[in-house]
Amino acid sequence: MRTNMRAARVSKGLTTKKVGEILGVHENAVQRWERGESEPMGANLIALSKLYGCSPDVLMEQSRTRDLA
């Protein structure tokens, strides 16, 4: 489970449905990313990091620091 990804979304007050709408993906994709069942690739990962205000490494739990993207 990617707790950083879920925590970042919740801290912005966004639902998985809203994130999906913003990124142009189904909310199920966002849920799978947060559960660690799949990974956001390329443009989706960059868009998530910008939306949440943190680096892609933080979202993918490769870094603990919540630095700005």
N, C-alpha and C positions, 0 to 999 in steps of 0.2 A: 504494500500500500504506500502510495506517495502522500504522506501527510503534509509535506510542504506545499504541494500543489493544491490540495483541498483547503489548507489553512489560508493560503494566499487568496483563493477565490472567496472564501467566507469573510476574510478581513475587508474585502472590497464590497461586501454586501451583494454578491452576485449568485444567482442560481446556476446550476449546470445548464439549464435550458437557455438562460440569457447568454452565457458564455458561448454556447453552441450557435446561437443566433448571430452574435458578434463575429465569430470566426467562420461562419458558414458551414458548420458541421452539425450533425445530430447530437442532441444532448447525451445520447448513449455513448458516443465517442468520448466526450468529456468525462463521463463516469468511468469508462474503461481506463482512461489515462490515470485518473485518480486512484483507481484500485490496482494499478500496475499491470493490468492485463494487456495493455498495448502502450505504445509511446507516441506522443505527438512528434511529427517529423517536420523538418525544414521550416516552412513559413508558419505553420501552426505553433510550433514551439517558440519562435520569435514573437509572434503575435500574443501568445500567452504571457511571455515575459514582459512585454511592453504594457499589456493590459493590467498585470498584477504589480508592475513596478519593481521587478527583481530580475536577477540574471537567470538564464536557462539552467545553469548549473544548480542553482538553488531549487528550481522546480523539479529537476531530475535527481535531487538529493545527492549531488556530487560535491556540494559545498554547504556549509552551515550558515554562512554570512548572507544576510538579505540585502545585498548591495543593489543599487539601481542598475538596470540594464543599459 
